[in-house]
Amino acid sequence: MHNFKILKNQGQFLVCDHPYKLLFIGATTSKEQPILSIPVSVYNFKSIEDIVDGNYAVDLVYGMFM
């Protein structure tokens, strides 16, 4: 990747709990690289029980299996 910014992960709603995020700008480019140690997709869903019990961060966006 080229031409991007690294910022503190702040805001009203967060999509992950990592302290930093990447900001793509108009000139950002990326090129696929064969790095086998990085999973294609990773999902960490909250259970409905955790949501009902209040076991979640109010400023983090969660996905749930229904």
N, C-alpha and C positions, 0 to 999 in steps of 0.2 A: 504494500500500500504506500501511496505517496500523497502528500498534500492533505493532511488531516490534522486535527488538533486533539490533544488529550486534556480533558477538563475534570474537575472534581465532579463526582456524580451527585449533584444536588438538584432539587426541584420539588414541586408539589407531589409528583408521582414518579416512582423509580421502577424500572423494569428488571433491575437486578440489585443485589446488595453489595456489589463491588465498589470500592471507594472512588474509582475513576471510570470515565466513559470516553469513547471516541466520538468526535464530532466531524462528520463528513462535510466538506465545503464544496463549492462549485467545481474546483479543480481536482478533487479527490479521484484517484484512480486505484484500481486494485487488479491483481492478476492471480488467478487460482494457482496454488502450489500444492504438489503432492506431499503433504505432511501427514503420515499415517497415524501419528500419536495424538492428533487433535480430532476428537469425535465430530462428525458432521452436524449432529444436533443433540442437545442435552436438555432434557426437561426435568424440572424438579417441582412437581405439582403438590399443592397442599391438599390434604384430605378434607372432606366436608366436616369431619369430626373436629379437626383443628380450627376450622373457620367458626363453627358453632360454639366451640369452647373459648374462642377469643385468642387462640394461640397463633397470632400473626402480627406483622408490622403494619400499621395503618397507612404508611406512605409507600408501600411496596405493592406493585401489581402482581397478582397471583393468578395462575390458571388452575382449574379444578376438573377432575374427572367426575362426571355425573352418572 
